[in-house]
């Protein structure tokens, strides 16, 4: 099967390989020590034989002693029947025993410390040296001795082969055992994966981990729970948004359809047709505003709307908006009060639209004879702070975090049932503020509601399409 190995297979394989490699190293060490021990014993035996030969040659005082030497030479083979031995005097063999091929190979070895020599199927540990004899004027003779260590080498090879086979079997067993152990150890992860796979848009309100999980998975579960909560909240908001949007779009469409059907049912005069068309025009304009606002927020969400930055005198911009709302405020018997001053870099049209939404929202909830106060200031770090305060019904604590959602209207707004307020103004204001890198919040105290906008003195550059 193509694809990467599973986590179980990886851990089991790494476990088996690591144990096998450790055992291989250990077996190499054991084999090395065993070989060194056997060779050490053989070297000590060989050195003893060399010392015996040296002592035996000291007894050769006359040429006639060479014959008696041959009678004593077989004693050196005691305990080593496969030993090869030779004594050469100026190229003449004085004594030798062993196969001819071995004797020839042994005679060609120069004097040296013990070394191994392979002759046919036999392995010899040999030593060669020149030793003096007691005959006056005689030159030293050459002595070479070879101990048969074939049995030891065969034993070592069989021992190493047995260890290799044992390690292979243990490695395979450990691989299977490791897979079973890892499978059992990772069973909580498998259960967690199954619960995650079973999640859907309809089960996002259910926790992923029904039972305690191992500590290694606890942080993963907490992170997934946070993501699940955010998704559940997003799906809930999306469902609520879809319902609200359907309601807001259906109302003007139904009004247009009803007005048109009523007009077409009978023979109406021109003024009635004109009134019907005017009503339809108002509803179409309302639909157009809703669609334009939704399109703006969709572009703002995907950073397709980029502020056109310019330096603005906030006091002057607010004064221009007050002049526009002066007539509506006077009709409602509400005063508009402007205090403070500030300068910042922002998009003029967007900024005016955000402040206009706040003023429109304040006018909708301010009683006759009261005042709406708009204050501007600069913070210590140079940010522009704008606050809009109006008296009126306080927003419940539970609704203050939701009034910036799209198409959401607080209970007081729903009771008024104002057709011009569909719950998009504050959402658009928040989108504009966030496009400028700022923040917006609301607070209520002693019968007054205050919306506070904080904008950086310089609008950050936002790449389009990010």
N, C-alpha and C positions, 0 to 999 in steps of 0.2 A: 504494500500500500504506500502510495506516495504521500509526502508531507512530513512534517517534523515528528519526532518521537513524542509520545505522551510523557507527562511528568512522571508517572509511575515507572515507565520503562527507563527513562533517563536516570532516575535515582537508583533503581535496582541495578542498572548496568554500571553506573559509576561505583556503586558499593561493591559489586562483584569484581570489577577491574581493580579497584584499590586494594581489596583483600588479596586478590590473586597476585598483584604486583608485589605486595608486601611478603607474601609467602614465597614467591620466586626469589626475591632478594634474600630471604632467610635461608632458602634451600641452597642458593649459591654460596652463602656464607658457610653453611654446614658442609657442603661438598668441598669447599676450599680448605676448611679446617680438617676434615677427614683425610683429604689427600696429603695435607701438610703433616698430619700425625703419622700416617703410614710411611710417607717418605722419610720423615724424621727417624722412625724406628729402623727403617732399612738402612739409612745412612749410618746410624750408630752401629748396626751389625757389620756394615761394610768396613767402617773404621776399625772395628775389633779384628776383622779378618786381616786387614792391612797390617795392624800391629802384630798379629800372630805371625804373618809372613816375614816381617822385619826381624822378629826374635828368632825365627827358625833359620834365617839366612846367617845370623851371627854364629851359628854352630858349624858353618862350612869353613874349615881351616885348611883343608887340603883338597886336591882334586878328587880324591877318593870319597870325600864326604858327599859328593853329589848323588852317589848311588844310595847312601843311607837317607838322603833328603827325600828321594822319591818314595821311600817306604813310609816316611812321616807325612808327606803332602796330603794323602787322602783325609787325614784328620781335620783339615781345614774345612772340609765339606760337611762336617757334622751339623745336622739341623738344616742344611740347605742342599738337598740332593741335586737341584738344578743349577748349581753354581758353576761358572766357567772360570778357569784359573790357568795362568801361564807364567813361566819364568823364562826369559830370554837372555842369553849372554852373547852380546855382539852378533845378533842375528841368528844365533843357534838356540833352539828350544831346549832348555834343560829339563823342563817339566811342563806338562799341560794336560788338562782334561776338559772335555766338552765337545760339542759338535765342531767339525772342521770349519764350517762357515762362520760360526761364532768365534772360534779361535782366531781366524783370519781378521775378522772385524775388530776383535779385541786387540790384536797385535798392532793394528794401525792407529789406535787411539794414542794421542800424545799424553805425556804426564799431565794430569789435571785433577781438580777436585771432583767429587762424585757427580756423574751426569748420567742421563738415561740414554739407552741405545736400544733401538728396535731391530731385531733380527728375525725375519719371518713373522711368526705369530707370537714370538716371545718378546717381552720387554725386560731389559736388564738395567740395573743400576750399577755402573762401573766406576772404577777408580784405577788409575795407573800412576806408578811412581818408580824412580830409580833408587835401589837400595844397595848398600855396600855389603860385601862378604868379607870374612876374616882371613881369606887367602892373601898372603903378602903380595903386593904389586898387582892384584887383580882389580879390574875396573868394576864399577857398580853394575849390577844386573837390572834388567827391566822386569817389573812385576805388574801384572794387570789382573784384576779380580772383578767379576760381574755377578751380582746377585739377581736371581730370577724374581721379579716383582709383578709378573703377569697376573697372578691370582689377585693381587691387591688392585691392579688397574681394572680387571674385569669386575671385581666386586664394586669398585667405585662407579663404573659405568652402569651396572645394574641398579645400584642404589640411586643414582641420578635419574635413570629412566623411571624407576618406581616413584620417586618424588614428583617428577613431572606429571606422570599419569594421575597421581594422587591429587596434585594441585589442580589439574584440569577438572577432575571429578568434583573436587570441593568448590572450584569456581562456578561450575554449572549448577551445583546444588545451592550455593549461596545466591546465584542470580535468581533462581526460582523462588527461594525462600525470601530474598530481599523484595521481589515483586509482590509476594503475598503480604509481607510486613508493611511495605509502602502502601499497598492498596488498602489495608486495614487502617493505617495511620492517616491516609488522605480521605477516608470515608466522610468526615465532616465537610470537606471541600466538595466532594461529589454531591452530598445532600444539599449544600448551599447552592451549587450550580443548578441542581434540579429545581430548587425553589425559585431561583432567579429566572430560569427558562420558563417557568409557569406563570410569571408575572404578565399582566396585560393592563390595558387602560382601565379595565373594570376592577382590577384587584390591587391597584396601587395603594389603597388604604390599608393593606395588610402588611405587617412587618415581614422581612425576609427571613430572619433567624428566629424560629420559634423556640429554640432551646439555647442554652449557653454554648458558645463556640470556643475553640482553643484560643489562647492568647495571640498566637501568630495570625489568626484570622480576624481578631476582634477589630483592629483598625480598618481592615478592608470592609467588614460588615458595617461599621459605623459610617464610613465614607459612602457605601452604597445606600444605607438608610437615609443619609442626608440627600443623596441624589434622588432616591425614591420619593422623599417628602417634597422636594422641589418639583419633580415631575407631576406628582399628585396635585400639588397646588396649581401648577401650570395648566393641567388638564381641567381642573375645576374652574379656573378663571376663563379658560378657552370656552368651556361649555356655557358658563354664565354670559360670556361676551357674545357667543353665537345667539343665545336666547335674546339678550338685550338688543343686539343689532337687528335680529329678525323683527322684534317688536317695533323698534324705531323706524325701520324701513317700511314695515307693513302698514303702519298708521297713516302716513301721508299718501301711500298708494291707494289704500282703501278709501281715503277721503276723496282723492281725485276720481276714483272709479265710481263712487257713490254719487258725487256731484254731477258727473257726466251722465250717469244713467238716469238720475232724476230729471236732468235738463232735457234728455232725449225722449223721455216717456210721453211728454205732451207737447202741444204746440206752444212754444215759449216765444215771448217777444224779445226784441233785441236787447233791452236792458238786462233781462234775465240771463241771456247767453253771455253778455259781457261780465256779469257778476260771477257766473260759473267759471268763465275763463280766468278771471282774476283770482278766484279761490284756487283753481288748479295751478296758476302761476306761483302762488305763494307756497303751495305744497311742493311743487317742483324745485323751487329755490331752496326749500328746506332739505329736500333730498340731495340736491347738488352740494349744499354746505356739508352735509354728513359725509358724502362720498369724498369731497375734497379734503376734509379733515382726516378721514381714515387713510387716504392716500399719502398725506403729509406724514402721518405717524409711521406708516409702513416704510417710507423712505428714510425717516429719521432712525428707525430701528436698525436699518441696514447701512446707516451712514452714507446714504445717497444724497442727503441734504447737507451742504457745506456752508457754514456761516460766511457771509461776505464781510470780513473784518474791516472796521473803521473806528476811529476815535470818536466817541460820543460824549456829549454833555448830558448826563442823565437828568439834570434839573430841567433842561430845555425840552427834552423828549417827554417828560412827565407833564410839563406845562401844556404842550401841544395836545396830549391825550385828554387832559382836564378840559381844555377848550372844546374838544369834540363831545365829551360826556356832560358838559355843563347843562345843556338843555334837558337831557333825560333826568339828571339829578335834580334840577329845579322843579321839573314836573312832579317828581316823587317827594319833594320837600326835603332833600338830602343835601348836605354841604360837603364839598370836596376840599380837603386841607392838605397842602403840600409843604413839607419841611425838609431841611438839609440839602446837601449837594454832593455829587460824586461824578467822577469821570472814569470811563472804561473803554476797552476795545471790544466791539461786538457788532453783530449784524443788526442794522437799524430796524428793518421791517420785522425780523423775528422778535427783537426785543419789544417793539411796540405791540406786537400781537400777544406776547406773554403778559405784559402789564395790562393790556386791554382786557384779557380774559379774567385777570384778578379783579379789576375794577368792575367788570360786568357781573362777576360772581358776588362781589360785595354789595352792589346796588340791588341785587335780587333779594338780599336778606336784611337790608338796613331799613329800619322803620322811619316814618316821616318825622322830621325835626332832629334827627341824629346826624352825625358827621362821619365820613370816611376819611381816615388819615393815612397818608402815604409819606413815609420817612426814608431819606437816603443818607448814607454815611459810608466812610471808608474805614476798613479795619486796620489794625496795626501792621498787618502784612500786605496791605495795599488792595485787598479785595473790596469790591463794591457790594454793599449790603442794602437791599431794598425791602421794606416791610409795608404791607397793606393791612390796616386794622379797621374793623367795623364792629359796631354793637349788633347783637342779634342772638338767635338761638345758638347755643354751643353745640359743637359737633361731638357726639358721643365718642368716648375713648376707643371703643372697638371699631369705629368707622374711620378714624383719622388715618389709619394705614391703608385704607382702601379708596379714599376719595380721589386718588390720582389714577385709579384704574379706569380703563376706557369704558364708557357708557355706564359707569357706576354713579348713582346719585344718592346722597345721604337721605335719611328718612324725611328731614324737613323739606328738602327739595321735591321729593315725591309727593308730599302732601300738597305743595303748591301746584304741582302738575304743570309746570311752565313749559310750553311747547318749544320755546327758544333755548331751553337748557336740557340737552340730551345726555349730558355727562361726558362730553369730550373736551371742554375748555381746560380743565385742570390737567388732564392727560397731555394735551398739546403743550401747555405751559411747562410741564415737567420735561417733555421731550426737548423743547427749545433750550431750557436751562442746562440739561445734560449735554446737548450739542456744544454748548459754550464751556463745558467743563465745570459747571456749577452745581449747586444743590438747592432744593426747595423743601420747606417743611411747614407744618401748621401747629399752632398752639392755641388753647382756649383758657381764658382766665377772667373771672369776675364779669361774665356776660359779654366778653369781647373775644373776637376771633382774629388771629394775626397769621397771615401768610408771610414767611420770610424767605427771600431769595438771596443767595450768596453767589456772586459771579467773580471770577478772577479778573484782575485789572487788565490782563491781556488774554484774549481768547486763544486757547491752544489750537495748534494746527491739527486738523483731523483729515487723514487721507480719505479720499472718496472711495466708496465701495468696500471699506474694511468692516 
